[in-house]
């Protein structure tokens, strides 16, 4: 079972998103070595065996334990946190966690998909939590009272985007008017910030600080009010952390880096390949993709530090070091890999390989 999971995860690392790809990969001795198979010459799992990852129920019956695989999602989340802790020899003074959801378009009438008005189609909406380049969790749903209350109880500060509505916009009419005046004078976009204490009618357990950005993008004309862009965030950060502009622009807007990490998973590690008919199977696919990302992030941190690929994306690492031609020879105790003389990255490959064997923790 462990070998079966390894083969799936390393297949994603190598760029093979579909189970059908494993009908060819199962005869690759390097994939067998990665899967830690007992016999590197024996074929690995093919597409039919891969269906063991398509478990439909929440649990596995005793009679199915040699046929089906389930996922302990809490254990997967602990793995991500453990990898993050290992990457820091000393505890950082501050940890900034980025939370962002992304649309994952549905494949037909799948279980659990919803219509999202902002994206304009049916999709899943996985939530990613990153700390820098480190993935900590892949889940769904935030900016809810339960999460904000937990943060407030455990002395964890937060800045969450907040949906705009007519009531909130009505609270910043003076700021919107001031932004419109500045925009008309300078003929350039203008921003005016405000801070209010607000609460929902019945969804929040207490009142909270809301920062509003009243932005006028184009001047007001005789035909209309121009283009406005009011935005809101709710935060626990005190006034000592800066004024409303600072907390919005320097704290909230600085989170955008994680969007590149999400894109890495979706485009490079097939995180959006959630085409299974059942809902339970699709989070399982997302878990495999997330583990593949953690592996490549560790390779980048441990093996590629100080090289030209130290900041490279997963796809670049794959095309440069992994999906390359080589001659493979398997002996009783060793797998020999011979690169071509003309391989442009042979020296880098050897350097990374040597670093991997010196690392205290496997990449």
N, C-alpha and C positions, 0 to 999 in steps of 0.2 A: 504494500500500500504506500509506504513512504517513497519507494522508487517511482511509483506511478505519479505521485504529486510532484516530485523533483523533475521528472521528465516534462510535465506540463509547464511548470514555472520556467525552467531553462529554455523550453521551446519559445515562450513569450520573450525572454531575454534575447533570443536569437532572431526574433521577428516573425515567428510562425504562429499566426493567430488562430488558426482553425484546427480542429481535431483531425481533419482529413490529412493535414500536413504530416501527422505522425506516422502515416503508413510508409513514408519515405524516411523520416527521422529515426524510426525504430531500428534501422540497420546501420546507423552511424555510430562507430565505436566511441567517439568523443562524447556524444549524447549519453551513451551507456555509462561512460566514466563519470559524467556529471550526475547521472541518476544513481550512482554507486551500485550498479548492478553487480551481482555475484559473478556473472559470466559475461565479459565484454563482447564475446563473439555471438552470444545468443540474441535474437531479435527482442527489442523492447515492446512496449505496448502500442497497438495500432488504434485505429479510430473506434473500433467496436469496444475494445477494452476501456477506451477513454470515456465511454458513456457511464462508467462508474462514478464520474464526477457530476453526472446529471441527476443526482438524487432528488426525488420529488418530495419526500416527507421531511419532517423536522428532526427525526431520529432514525437510527439504523437498528433494525431488529436483529436478534442474535443469529438467526439463520441467514442474514444477508451480509454479515461482517466480512466475508471473503469476496463480496461482490460489489459493495457500495461504499462510498466515502461521504462522510458528513464533515461539517466545519464547526469548530469551536471558535466563534467570532471573537469572544472575549480573549481567548488565547492569542489570536492573530493580533488584536490590538495591543496586548502585552508585549508581543514580539517587536512591534514598531517602537514602543516606548523603550524597551530594553536596548534596541539598536541605537536609539537616540542617546541614551545614557552612556553607552559604551563609547560613543564618538566624542565624549567630553571628559578628559582626564580629571578636570576639576569642575565643580559646579559653576555655571555662569551666574553672574550677578543678577541678570534679568533674562527672562525667557519671553519672547513675543510670539504668540501663536496666531497664525493667519487662518481664518475660516472662510471658505467660499464654496458655493454650490455651482455646478455646471450642468448644462442640459445634455442628456444622453438620448438622442432620438430613438423612439420605439421602432420595432420591426413588426408591424401589424398589430392585431388586438391582443397584446401581451398582458398577462396578469400584472397588476400593480402600476401600470403606466397611467399618467394623468395629463390632462391638457394644461399647458402653461401659457398664459396670456402674453407674458413678456417675450417668450421665444416663438410663440405662434404655432406650436405643434405639440403632439403627444410625445411624452418623454419620461424617462426616469430623471431624478434630480439628486444625484449623490453629492454629499457634503464632504469636502476634504479639509483636514486640519494639518497644517504644516508649521514647523518651527525652522525658519530658513529653508534649506533644501531637504530637511528631514520630514518625512511623512509620519504623522502620529496617529491618524485615524481616517477612515473613509466611512461616512455614515450619512444621515440625512436630518435636516431640520435644525434651525437655530433662531436666535432672537426671539426666544420664548420666555415667558415669565419663570418657568422652572429653571432654565439655564442661568438667567440673570440673577435669580435668587440664590442659586448655588454659588455663583461667583462672589456675590456680596457677602455670603456667609463665610466663605473660605479666603477672604481678602485677596481675591483675584480681580484685577481691574479689566474692564472690557470697553470696546467701542464697536457697536453693531450698527449696520445700516438699518434705517427705519423707513417703512413705506410711507409715501406722502399721500395725503388725502385732503379733501376740501377744508376740514376743520383745522388741520395743522397749517395749511397755506394761509388761512384767514388770520392766524396768529402773527404772521410776519408781513403784513401788508405794508407797514411803514418801511421795513427794510427792502422790500421789493420796489417800492417807490423810490427809495434812495439809490438803489442800484440802477434803476431805469434813468434817473437824472444823471448819474455819473456816465453811463453808457452814451447818453445823448450828447453830453459835453465833450467827451474824449473820442467818441465814435469807435470805441473798443469795448470788449466785454468787461463787465464790472461785477464784483462780488461784495456783498455786505453780509456779515455774520451776526447771529443773535443766539442767545441762550435762554431757554425757557424751562420751567418745571412743568412736566406734563404727566398724564397717566391716561390709560384707556378707560373706557366706560366699565368694562367688566373683566378684562383679561390680565391686567397687571395687579399685583398685590399691593403696590405702593407707587407713589409718585417718583419720577426719575428725571435726571437732567437730559434735556434734548437740545442738541446743537443744530441750528438751521443755517443753511447756506442760501441766501437770496441772490441769485445770479441772473443778470440780464445779458444775453448773448448778442442780440441785435437791437438797434435803437427802436424806440416806439415811433410809429408812423400814424398818419391820419387814418389809415385803413385798419389799424390794429395795435396791439400792445407790444409787438415785436416778439422775439423768441426768448422765453424765460426758462430757467432751469433750477427750480427750488429743490433742494435735497435736505435730508434729515438723518441724523445719527443719534443714538441714545448711548450714554456713557456713564461710567462710574468714576472717571478721572476727576479729581478735585480741581478747583481753580488754580491751585499751586502748580499744576502741570502745564499751565499756559492759558492764554485766552482762547476764545472760541475758534478763531482762525487757526491758531497753532495746533490745537487738538484735532481740527478737521484736516488741515493740509499736511501737517508734519507727522501725524500719528495715523489717522484713518486712511488717508490717500497713499501712505507709504506701504500699504499692504500688497500692492499690485504685483510684486515679484512672484508670489505663489502662483499666479495665473500661468507663468511659464512652466512651473512644475506640473500643474494640471495638464497643460498641453503636452508635456513630455509623456505623461502616462497615456493620454488619449491617442496621440498620433504615433508614439514610438513603442508603446507596450500594450496596445489593443484594449485599453480600459473601456472603450465604448463598444466592444464586441459582446454586447449583452442581448443576444438574439434568441436565447432559450425561451420556450413558450411559458415555462413556469417561473413565478417570481423568485422562489428560493434558489433556483439554479443561477440566476443572474448576479446576486451578491457574491456567490461563490466564485464566479468568474472575475468579479471586481477584486476579490481578495487575492486571487492568484496574480493578477496584474500588479496589485499593490506590493506584494512580496517581491515580484520581479524588479519593481522600481527600487525597493530598499536594497536589493543585491547590487544593482548598478550604481546606486548612490554610494554604497560602501566601496565598490571598486574605484569609483572616482576619488573618494576621499583617501583610501589607503594605498591604491596602486598607481594613481595618475597624478598625485600631488607633485608639483614641481615640473610637470611636463606640459606640452602644448595642449593636452586634452584635459587639463585640470578643471576647466569650467565647461567642457563640452557636453552637449546634450546626449541623451541615451542613443538616439539614432546615429549620431556621428561616431560615438564609441563603437557601436555595432559594426558600422561599415568600415571603420579603420582597423579594428583589432579582432573582430569575431567572424564576420562573413567574408573570409578570405580563403584562397585556395592553398592546400598543403597536402603533403603525403603523410599518411598515417600508418604506423607499424605497431602492432600490438604484440608484446612478448608476455612471458609468464608474469612478470612483476612490473612492467613498465609500458607506458604508452608513449611512443616516440613521434614527435611532430616535426617534420622537415619543411621549412618555408622555402619558396623559390628564391634564387639569387636576386631576382629583380623586385622582390617585395619591398615597396617603399617604406614600410613601417616595421620591418623585421627587428631592428634594434630596439624600437619602443616596445614591441611585443615581448622581447626577451627581458627588458628592464621591468615591465609590469609583472611578468611571470616571476622574476627573482624577488620583487617586493612582496608579492603574495605569500611566498614561502617564508619571508622574514616576519610577517605580521603576526602578532599574538592572537588576533581574532581572524577567522577565515572571512574573506570577502565574498 
